[in-house]
Amino acid sequence: MVQRHAAVGVASALLAASVLAVPPAVSAAPAAAKEPTSTPQVSPRSSSKVWLFDSPRRAALPVSAAGAAPSVPKGTGPVRNGTQVAFSLTDRLEAKVNVGSGNLMVLSTDLTLPGVAGNVTLGAAFNSLMLGSDLAVGAHGPGWRTRSGQDVKLYPADDGSVTYAAADGVVGKFTASGSAYTSPGEFKATLAHNGTGWKLTEHGSGKELFFTSDGLLDKTEDRNDNVTDYVYSGGQLTQVTSDRGGAYARKATATFASGRLTKYQQSDGYDVLR
C-alpha cells in the first residue's frame, strides 16, 4: 500500500512539474492567476513531510457505450517489439517507460501462486495511457488493473469484434472473420468461441485462457495441463486457486472495499494489504 502510494506520489509530482513548466497562453484579457495549491505528504522512507503541488483534475472520460468496442491509445502496456526502459523501485515494485509511446507502467507483485510453466502473479499494473482510454475502470481504480483475474478480460462488441485487455495492460481488438477472428498485431494468439464463452491460445507458450460469456477470465491452463481457476461474486474476484504447490500456497482470496480490491490473502493467513 505504502509502496504504491509512493509511486503515485512520484508520478503526481512529475505531472505537476510538467503543468507548471508550460507558459500560459497569451490572451487579450488574461484571467487572474490562481495560486497553486499543494497537499502535504509524508515520505514513506524518511517520514519527513513534503508538499506536492496538486495537478488539475482531468475531466472524467465516458466509458464506451454499450455494445461499442472500447478505445485505447496505441502503445499502451508492454507492447511487442517496443523499447522499454525499466527501473526497479523495490523488490516488489517495478517501473517501465515505453520510449516510443511515452507510456509509464508501474508493476507490483503482491503474491505468487506456484506453477510449472510460470507462477501466477497477483498484483497490479498502472498504465499512464490507460487514463486516456474509455475502458472500464479496473479493480484498483483509474489507471490501475489487476495483473491476473478480474481485469484480464474480453469486451465483445455489437460489430462482432472482441477487445482483449491482457495482463499488464496490453490491449488489442480481435475482428470477426466469419465464425473466426483475425488477431491484432499486439498479440501472437488465437481467439475462438468455446461454448457460450471464448478460448484464447497464446502461440509462444501454448497457454490457454478460458473466458465466460461476460468476458471474465474463468481459468487458465498451460501446455502441461496445470490449471488456475478464478472465482467471482457479483463480477468481483473472490478466489484464485492453482493446482500446484502445497495446500496453503496454492489458494488466495481477494477482498474488496468500496468497490476496490484492497487485499489478497493466502489460506495460511498470510496476507498482503494494498
MARDO-637081 format. One record per residue: x, y, z of N, C-alpha, C, CB in turn. Coordinates in steps of 0.2 Angstrom, whole numbers, padded with zeros to 4 digits, always signed. Glycine has a CB too. Example, Ala and Ser with C-alpha at 12.3 -4.5 7.8 and 13.67 -1.06 7.14 Angstrom:
2
+0066-0028+0039+0062-0022+0039+0066-0016+0039+0057-0022+0045;+0064-0011+0035+0068-0005+0036+0064+0000+0039+0070-0003+0029;
//
This chain:
274
+0004-0006+0000+0000+0000+0000+0004+0006+0000-0005+0000+0006;+0009+0006+0005+0014+0012+0005+0018+0013-0001+0018+0012+0011;+0020+0007-0004+0024+0007-0010+0020+0010-0016+0027+0000-0012;+0014+0008-0017+0010+0011-0022+0009+0018-0021+0004+0007-0023;+0007+0020-0015+0006+0027-0014+0012+0031-0016+0004+0028-0007;+0018+0029-0014+0024+0032-0016+0025+0033-0023+0030+0029-0013;+0024+0028-0027+0025+0028-0034+0020+0033-0037+0023+0021-0037;+0014+0033-0034+0009+0038-0037+0011+0045-0035+0002+0036-0034;+0014+0046-0029+0016+0052-0027+0021+0055-0032+0019+0052-0020;+0026+0051-0034+0031+0052-0039+0028+0054-0045+0036+0047-0040;+0023+0050-0048+0020+0052-0054+0016+0058-0054+0015+0046-0056;+0013+0060-0048+0009+0066-0047+0014+0072-0048+0006+0066-0041;+0020+0071-0044+0025+0077-0044+0027+0078-0051+0031+0075-0040;+0029+0073-0055+0031+0074-0062+0026+0077-0066+0033+0067-0065;+0019+0075-0066+0014+0078-0069+0013+0085-0067+0008+0074-0068;+0014+0087-0061+0013+0094-0059+0018+0098-0061+0013+0094-0051;+0025+0095-0061+0030+0099-0064+0029+0101-0071+0037+0096-0063;+0027+0096-0075+0025+0097-0082+0020+0103-0083+0024+0091-0086;+0015+0103-0079+0010+0108-0080+0013+0115-0078+0004+0106-0075;+0017+0115-0073+0019+0122-0071+0025+0124-0076+0022+0121-0064;+0028+0120-0080+0033+0122-0084+0030+0125-0091+0037+0116-0086;+0024+0124-0092+0021+0126-0099+0019+0133-0098+0015+0122-0100;+0021+0138-0102+0020+0145-0101+0012+0146-0103+0024+0149-0106;+0009+0151-0099+0002+0152-0100+0001+0155-0107+0000+0157-0095;-0005+0153-0110-0007+0156-0116-0008+0163-0116-0013+0152-0119;-0006+0167-0121-0007+0174-0122-0015+0176-0124-0003+0178-0126;-0018+0180-0120-0025+0182-0122-0026+0189-0121-0030+0178-0117;-0031+0192-0124-0032+0199-0123-0034+0201-0116-0038+0201-0128;-0038+0197-0112-0039+0199-0106-0038+0193-0101-0047+0201-0105;-0032+0192-0099-0030+0186-0095-0033+0186-0089-0022+0186-0094;-0036+0180-0087-0039+0180-0080-0034+0180-0075-0043+0173-0080;-0036+0182-0069-0031+0182-0063-0029+0175-0062-0035+0185-0057;-0022+0175-0061-0019+0169-0060-0021+0166-0053-0011+0169-0060;-0022+0160-0052-0024+0156-0046-0018+0154-0043-0029+0151-0047;-0018+0155-0036-0012+0152-0033-0012+0144-0033-0012+0154-0025;-0006+0141-0035-0006+0134-0035-0007+0131-0028+0000+0131-0038;-0011+0126-0027-0012+0123-0021-0007+0117-0020-0019+0120-0020;-0006+0115-0014-0002+0109-0013-0005+0105-0007+0005+0111-0011;-0003+0099-0007-0005+0094-0002+0001+0091+0002-0010+0088-0005;+0001+0091+0009+0006+0088+0012+0006+0081+0012+0006+0090+0020;+0012+0078+0011+0013+0070+0011+0019+0069+0015+0014+0068+0003;+0018+0063+0018+0023+0060+0022+0027+0055+0018+0021+0057+0029;+0034+0056+0018+0038+0052+0014+0038+0045+0018+0045+0055+0014;+0037+0039+0014+0037+0033+0017+0044+0031+0019+0035+0028+0012;+0050+0034+0016+0057+0032+0018+0059+0036+0024+0061+0033+0012;+0059+0043+0024+0062+0047+0029+0057+0049+0034+0065+0053+0026;+0050+0048+0033+0045+0051+0037+0045+0058+0037+0046+0048+0044;+0048+0062+0033+0048+0069+0033+0042+0071+0029+0054+0072+0029;+0039+0077+0031+0033+0079+0027+0035+0084+0021+0029+0084+0032;+0032+0082+0015+0034+0086+0009+0027+0089+0007+0038+0082+0004;+0028+0094+0002+0022+0097-0001+0022+0096-0008+0021+0104+0001;+0017+0093-0011+0017+0091-0018+0011+0096-0021+0015+0084-0020;+0013+0099-0027+0008+0103-0030+0003+0099-0033+0011+0108-0035;-0004+0101-0032-0009+0097-0035-0010+0099-0042-0016+0099-0031;-0010+0093-0046-0011+0094-0053-0019+0095-0054-0009+0088-0057;-0021+0099-0060-0028+0100-0061-0031+0093-0063-0029+0105-0067;-0037+0092-0060-0040+0086-0061-0043+0085-0069-0046+0085-0057;-0042+0080-0072-0044+0079-0078-0052+0077-0078-0041+0073-0082;-0055+0079-0083-0062+0078-0084-0063+0070-0084-0066+0082-0089;-0068+0067-0081-0069+0060-0082-0071+0058-0089-0075+0058-0077;-0068+0053-0091-0069+0051-0098-0075+0046-0098-0063+0047-0101;-0079+0046-0103-0085+0042-0103-0083+0035-0104-0090+0044-0107;-0086+0030-0101-0085+0023-0103-0088+0022-0110-0088+0018-0098;-0085+0017-0114-0088+0016-0121-0095+0014-0120-0084+0011-0124;-0099+0016-0125-0106+0015-0125-0108+0007-0125-0110+0018-0131;-0113+0005-0123-0115-0002-0123-0115-0005-0130-0122-0003-0119;-0111-0010-0131-0111-0013-0137-0105-0010-0142-0117-0012-0141;-0102-0005-0140-0096-0002-0144-0090-0005-0141-0097+0006-0143;-0085-0005-0146-0078-0008-0144-0075-0002-0140-0074-0010-0150;-0071-0003-0134-0068+0002-0130-0062+0005-0134-0066+0000-0124;-0060+0011-0134-0055+0014-0137-0049+0015-0132-0057+0021-0140;-0043+0013-0134-0037+0013-0130-0031+0016-0134-0035+0006-0127;-0028+0021-0132-0022+0023-0136-0017+0018-0138-0019+0029-0132;-0014+0019-0144-0009+0014-0146-0003+0015-0141-0007+0016-0153;+0001+0009-0140+0007+0009-0136+0005+0008-0129+0010+0016-0137;-0001+0007-0127-0002+0005-0120+0000-0001-0118-0010+0006-0119;+0004-0002-0113+0006-0008-0110+0013-0010-0113+0001-0013-0111;+0016-0016-0111+0022-0018-0114+0021-0021-0121+0025-0023-0109;+0020-0017-0126+0019-0020-0132+0024-0024-0135+0016-0014-0137;+0023-0028-0140+0028-0032-0143+0033-0027-0147+0025-0038-0148;+0039-0029-0147+0044-0025-0151+0045-0018-0149+0042-0025-0158;+0042-0016-0143+0043-0010-0140+0049-0009-0136+0037-0007-0136;+0052-0003-0136+0058-0002-0132+0056+0000-0125+0063+0002-0135;+0058-0004-0120+0056-0002-0113+0062-0001-0109+0052-0008-0110;+0062+0005-0105+0067+0006-0100+0064+0005-0093+0069+0014-0101;+0068+0000-0090+0065-0002-0083+0069+0001-0077+0065-0010-0083;+0065+0002-0072+0068+0004-0066+0065+0000-0060+0066+0012-0065;+0070-0003-0056+0067-0007-0050+0066-0002-0044+0073-0012-0048;+0060-0001-0042+0059+0003-0036+0059+0000-0030+0052+0006-0037;+0057-0006-0029+0058-0010-0023+0058-0017-0025+0052-0009-0018;+0059-0022-0021+0059-0029-0023+0052-0031-0025+0061-0033-0017;+0047-0028-0025+0040-0030-0027+0037-0024-0032+0036-0031-0021;+0041-0019-0033+0038-0014-0037+0043-0012-0043+0036-0008-0033;+0041-0012-0049+0045-0010-0055+0042-0005-0059+0047-0016-0059;+0045+0000-0062+0043+0005-0066+0046+0004-0073+0044+0012-0064;+0042+0005-0079+0045+0004-0085+0042+0010-0089+0042-0003-0089;+0046+0012-0094+0044+0018-0099+0045+0015-0106+0048+0024-0097;+0039+0015-0110+0040+0014-0117+0043+0020-0120+0033+0012-0120;+0049+0020-0123+0052+0026-0126+0048+0028-0132+0059+0025-0127;+0044+0024-0135+0041+0026-0142+0034+0029-0140+0039+0020-0146;+0030+0027-0135+0024+0030-0134+0024+0034-0128+0019+0024-0133;+0029+0034-0124+0029+0038-0118+0025+0035-0112+0027+0045-0119;+0023+0029-0113+0018+0025-0108+0022+0024-0102+0015+0019-0111;+0020+0026-0096+0023+0024-0090+0019+0018-0087+0023+0030-0085;+0023+0013-0085+0020+0007-0082+0023+0006-0075+0021+0001-0086;+0019+0005-0070+0021+0003-0063+0018-0004-0062+0019+0008-0058;+0022-0009-0061+0020-0016-0059+0022-0018-0052+0023-0021-0064;+0016-0021-0049+0018-0023-0042+0017-0031-0042+0013-0020-0037;+0021-0034-0038+0020-0041-0037+0018-0042-0030+0026-0045-0039;+0012-0044-0028+0010-0044-0021+0010-0052-0019+0003-0042-0021;+0008-0056-0023+0008-0063-0021+0009-0067-0027+0001-0066-0017;+0012-0073-0027+0013-0078-0032+0011-0085-0030+0020-0078-0035;+0007-0088-0034+0005-0095-0033+0009-0099-0038-0003-0095-0035;+0011-0105-0035+0016-0109-0039+0013-0112-0045+0018-0115-0035;+0017-0113-0050+0015-0116-0057+0021-0119-0060+0013-0110-0062;+0020-0122-0065+0026-0126-0069+0029-0122-0074+0024-0133-0071;+0025-0120-0079+0027-0115-0084+0028-0108-0082+0022-0115-0090;+0026-0106-0076+0027-0100-0074+0022-0099-0068+0025-0094-0079;+0024-0095-0063+0020-0093-0057+0014-0089-0059+0024-0090-0051;+0009-0089-0055+0003-0085-0056+0004-0079-0052-0004-0088-0054;+0005-0073-0055+0006-0067-0052+0000-0063-0050+0011-0062-0056;-0001-0061-0043-0006-0057-0041-0003-0051-0039-0010-0061-0035;-0006-0045-0043-0003-0039-0041-0007-0034-0046+0005-0038-0043;-0004-0028-0047-0007-0023-0050-0003-0020-0055-0010-0017-0046;-0006-0017-0061-0002-0014-0066-0005-0007-0067-0001-0018-0072;-0001-0002-0067-0003+0005-0069+0000+0007-0075+0000+0010-0063;-0004+0010-0080-0003+0012-0086-0005+0019-0087-0006+0007-0092;+0000+0024-0088-0002+0031-0089-0007+0032-0095+0004+0035-0089;-0006+0028-0100-0010+0029-0106-0017+0027-0105-0007+0026-0112;-0018+0022-0100-0025+0020-0099-0029+0025-0096-0024+0014-0093;-0026+0030-0093-0031+0036-0091-0034+0040-0097-0026+0041-0087;-0031+0039-0103-0034+0042-0109-0038+0037-0113-0029+0044-0113;-0041+0032-0110-0045+0027-0113-0052+0027-0110-0042+0020-0113;-0057+0024-0114-0063+0023-0111-0065+0016-0109-0069+0026-0116;-0059+0013-0108-0060+0006-0105-0063+0007-0098-0053+0002-0105;-0067+0002-0096-0070+0002-0089-0064+0002-0084-0075-0004-0088;-0065+0006-0078-0060+0007-0073-0059+0000-0070-0062+0012-0068;-0053-0002-0069-0051-0008-0066-0052-0009-0058-0044-0009-0067;-0051-0015-0056-0052-0016-0049-0048-0012-0044-0051-0023-0047;-0043-0009-0046-0039-0005-0042-0039+0003-0043-0031-0007-0043;-0044+0005-0047-0045+0012-0048-0042+0014-0055-0042+0016-0042;-0043+0021-0056-0041+0023-0063-0034+0022-0064-0043+0031-0063;-0032+0020-0070-0026+0018-0072-0023+0012-0070-0021+0024-0070;-0026+0009-0065-0023+0003-0062-0028-0003-0064-0023+0003-0054;-0024-0009-0065-0028-0015-0067-0025-0021-0064-0029-0016-0075;-0029-0026-0062-0025-0032-0060-0021-0036-0065-0031-0037-0057;-0016-0039-0063-0011-0042-0067-0014-0049-0069-0004-0043-0064;-0019-0052-0066-0022-0058-0067-0029-0058-0064-0018-0064-0065;-0033-0062-0067-0040-0062-0064-0045-0057-0067-0040-0061-0057;-0048-0053-0063-0053-0049-0065-0052-0044-0071-0055-0045-0059;-0047-0041-0071-0046-0036-0076-0043-0039-0083-0042-0030-0074;-0041-0045-0083-0039-0048-0089-0045-0051-0092-0033-0055-0087;-0048-0047-0097-0055-0048-0098-0056-0047-0106-0059-0042-0095;-0061-0050-0108-0064-0049-0115-0070-0044-0115-0065-0055-0119;-0070-0039-0120-0075-0035-0121-0078-0036-0128-0073-0027-0120;-0084-0040-0129-0087-0041-0135-0091-0035-0137-0091-0047-0135;-0091-0033-0144-0095-0028-0146-0100-0030-0151-0090-0023-0150;-0105-0026-0153-0110-0027-0157-0108-0029-0164-0115-0022-0157;-0102-0026-0166-0100-0027-0173-0096-0034-0174-0095-0021-0175;-0096-0038-0168-0093-0045-0169-0086-0045-0166-0094-0047-0176;-0083-0039-0165-0076-0039-0163-0076-0040-0156-0073-0032-0165;-0070-0042-0153-0069-0043-0146-0062-0040-0144-0069-0051-0144;-0063-0035-0139-0057-0032-0137-0054-0036-0131-0058-0025-0135;-0047-0037-0131-0044-0041-0126-0040-0036-0122-0040-0047-0129;-0041-0036-0115-0037-0032-0111-0033-0037-0107-0041-0028-0106;-0026-0038-0109-0022-0043-0106-0018-0041-0100-0017-0045-0112;-0015-0046-0097-0011-0044-0091-0006-0039-0093-0007-0050-0089;-0005-0034-0088+0000-0029-0088-0002-0023-0093+0007-0031-0090;-0008-0023-0095-0011-0018-0099-0011-0017-0106-0008-0012-0096;-0008-0023-0109-0009-0023-0117-0016-0024-0119-0004-0029-0120;-0018-0020-0124-0025-0021-0126-0025-0021-0134-0029-0014-0124;-0029-0026-0137-0030-0026-0144-0036-0029-0146-0024-0031-0147;-0038-0028-0152-0045-0030-0154-0045-0035-0159-0049-0024-0157;-0048-0041-0158-0049-0046-0162-0055-0045-0167-0050-0053-0159;-0054-0044-0173-0060-0043-0178-0063-0049-0180-0058-0038-0183;-0070-0049-0181-0073-0055-0183-0072-0056-0191-0081-0054-0182;-0071-0063-0192-0069-0065-0199-0073-0072-0200-0062-0066-0200;-0080-0071-0202-0084-0076-0202-0086-0079-0195-0081-0082-0206;-0085-0085-0194-0086-0088-0187-0079-0088-0183-0088-0095-0187;-0074-0085-0186-0067-0085-0183-0065-0077-0181-0062-0088-0187;-0059-0076-0179-0057-0070-0178-0050-0069-0181-0057-0069-0170;-0049-0062-0183-0042-0060-0185-0038-0057-0179-0043-0055-0191;-0032-0060-0178-0029-0057-0172-0026-0050-0173-0023-0062-0170;-0025-0046-0168-0022-0039-0169-0015-0040-0169-0025-0035-0164;-0011-0035-0171-0004-0035-0170-0001-0035-0163-0001-0029-0174;-0005-0033-0158-0002-0033-0152-0001-0040-0149-0007-0029-0147;-0005-0045-0152-0004-0052-0149-0002-0057-0154-0011-0054-0145;+0002-0062-0152+0003-0068-0155-0002-0073-0152+0010-0070-0156;-0008-0073-0154-0013-0078-0150-0019-0079-0155-0015-0074-0144;-0023-0084-0153-0029-0086-0157-0035-0085-0153-0028-0093-0161;-0040-0082-0155-0046-0082-0151-0052-0086-0154-0049-0075-0150;-0055-0090-0151-0060-0094-0154-0066-0095-0149-0058-0101-0155;-0072-0096-0152-0078-0097-0147-0077-0104-0144-0084-0098-0152;-0079-0104-0137-0079-0110-0133-0085-0111-0129-0073-0110-0128;-0090-0114-0132-0097-0114-0129-0100-0108-0129-0096-0117-0122;-0102-0105-0123-0105-0098-0123-0100-0093-0122-0110-0098-0118;-0094-0095-0121-0088-0090-0120-0083-0091-0125-0085-0092-0113;-0077-0090-0123-0071-0090-0128-0065-0093-0125-0069-0082-0130;-0061-0095-0130-0054-0098-0128-0049-0094-0132-0054-0106-0129;-0044-0092-0128-0038-0088-0131-0032-0092-0130-0037-0081-0128;-0028-0094-0136-0022-0098-0135-0016-0094-0137-0023-0104-0140;-0011-0093-0133-0005-0090-0134-0001-0094-0138-0002-0087-0127;+0002-0091-0144+0006-0096-0148+0013-0098-0145+0007-0092-0155;+0016-0093-0142+0023-0095-0139+0023-0100-0134+0026-0089-0137;+0019-0099-0129+0019-0103-0123+0014-0109-0123+0017-0099-0117;+0009-0108-0128+0004-0113-0128-0001-0113-0122+0007-0120-0127;-0001-0108-0118-0006-0106-0113-0013-0105-0116-0003-0101-0108;-0018-0108-0112-0025-0107-0114-0028-0103-0109-0028-0113-0116;-0032-0098-0111-0036-0094-0106-0043-0094-0108-0034-0086-0106;-0047-0096-0103-0055-0098-0105-0059-0092-0101-0057-0104-0102;-0063-0089-0105-0067-0083-0103-0075-0085-0103-0066-0077-0108;-0078-0082-0099-0086-0083-0098-0089-0079-0104-0088-0082-0091;-0096-0080-0104-0100-0076-0109-0099-0069-0107-0107-0079-0109;-0098-0067-0101-0097-0060-0099-0090-0057-0100-0099-0059-0092;-0086-0061-0102-0079-0059-0104-0074-0060-0098-0079-0052-0106;-0077-0063-0092-0072-0064-0086-0068-0070-0087-0076-0065-0080;-0061-0069-0085-0057-0075-0085-0059-0080-0080-0049-0072-0084;-0060-0086-0083-0063-0091-0079-0057-0096-0077-0068-0095-0083;-0053-0098-0081-0047-0102-0079-0042-0101-0084-0049-0109-0078;-0036-0103-0083-0030-0104-0087-0027-0111-0087-0025-0098-0086;-0024-0113-0092-0021-0120-0092-0015-0119-0097-0026-0125-0095;-0009-0122-0094-0003-0122-0098-0002-0128-0102+0003-0121-0093;+0003-0129-0106+0004-0134-0110+0005-0141-0106+0010-0133-0115;+0006-0140-0100+0007-0146-0095+0001-0148-0092+0013-0145-0090;-0005-0145-0094-0011-0146-0091-0012-0144-0084-0013-0154-0091;-0008-0139-0081-0009-0136-0075-0014-0131-0075-0002-0133-0072;-0019-0131-0071-0024-0126-0071-0024-0121-0065-0031-0130-0071;-0026-0115-0067-0028-0110-0062-0035-0108-0063-0023-0104-0063;-0039-0108-0057-0046-0106-0058-0047-0100-0054-0050-0112-0054;-0052-0096-0057-0054-0089-0054-0061-0089-0053-0052-0083-0059;-0063-0087-0047-0070-0087-0044-0072-0080-0043-0071-0092-0038;-0078-0078-0045-0081-0072-0044-0088-0072-0041-0082-0068-0051;-0089-0066-0038-0096-0065-0035-0098-0058-0036-0096-0066-0027;-0104-0057-0040-0106-0051-0042-0101-0047-0047-0107-0047-0036;-0097-0051-0051-0092-0048-0055-0086-0046-0052-0095-0042-0058;-0085-0048-0045-0079-0046-0042-0075-0052-0040-0080-0042-0035;-0068-0052-0041-0064-0058-0040-0064-0060-0032-0057-0057-0042;-0065-0066-0031-0065-0068-0024-0060-0073-0022-0072-0071-0022;-0058-0077-0027-0053-0083-0025-0049-0085-0032-0057-0089-0023;-0043-0086-0031-0038-0089-0036-0035-0095-0033-0033-0083-0038;-0036-0101-0037-0033-0107-0035-0029-0110-0040-0039-0112-0033;-0023-0112-0039-0018-0116-0043-0018-0123-0041-0011-0113-0043;-0017-0128-0046-0017-0135-0044-0010-0137-0042-0020-0139-0049;-0005-0132-0042+0001-0134-0040+0003-0132-0033+0006-0131-0045;+0008-0135-0030+0011-0132-0024+0007-0135-0018+0010-0125-0023;+0009-0133-0012+0006-0136-0006-0001-0133-0005+0010-0134+0000;-0005-0136+0000-0012-0134+0001-0012-0127+0003-0015-0138+0006;-0008-0124+0007-0008-0117+0009-0006-0112+0004-0004-0116+0015;-0001-0114-0001+0002-0110-0005-0002-0109-0012+0009-0112-0007;-0007-0114-0013-0010-0114-0020-0016-0109-0020-0012-0121-0021;-0019-0107-0015-0025-0103-0015-0024-0096-0012-0030-0107-0011;-0028-0091-0015-0028-0084-0012-0035-0082-0013-0023-0080-0016;-0037-0078-0008-0043-0075-0008-0042-0067-0009-0048-0076-0002;-0047-0064-0012-0047-0057-0013-0053-0053-0009-0048-0055-0021;-0051-0047-0007-0056-0044-0003-0057-0037-0006-0053-0043+0005;-0063-0035-0006-0065-0028-0009-0068-0024-0004-0070-0029-0015;-0066-0017-0005-0069-0012+0000-0071-0006-0005-0065-0010+0006;-0077-0004-0004-0080+0002-0008-0078+0001-0016-0076+0008-0006;-0079-0005-0018-0079-0007-0025-0071-0008-0027-0082-0002-0029;-0066-0007-0023-0059-0008-0025-0056-0014-0022-0056-0002-0023;-0052-0018-0025-0048-0023-0022-0043-0021-0018-0045-0028-0028;-0044-0023-0011-0039-0020-0006-0034-0025-0003-0043-0017-0001;-0036-0031-0004-0031-0036-0001-0032-0043-0004-0033-0037+0007;-0026-0046-0004-0025-0053-0006-0023-0057+0000-0020-0055-0012;-0026-0063+0002-0024-0067+0007-0024-0074+0006-0029-0066+0013;-0018-0077+0008-0017-0085+0007-0021-0089+0012-0010-0086+0006;-0022-0095+0011-0026-0099+0015-0022-0101+0022-0028-0105+0012;-0016-0099+0022-0012-0100+0029-0012-0093+0033-0005-0102+0027;-0016-0088+0031-0017-0082+0034-0012-0077+0032-0016-0084+0042;-0007-0078+0028-0003-0073+0026-0007-0069+0021+0003-0076+0022;-0006-0062+0022-0010-0058+0018-0005-0052+0016-0016-0055+0021;-0007-0049+0010-0004-0043+0008-0009-0037+0007-0001-0044+0001;-0008-0032+0011-0013-0026+0011-0011-0021+0005-0013-0022+0018;-0015-0018+0002-0014-0013-0003-0015-0006+0000-0018-0014-0009;
//
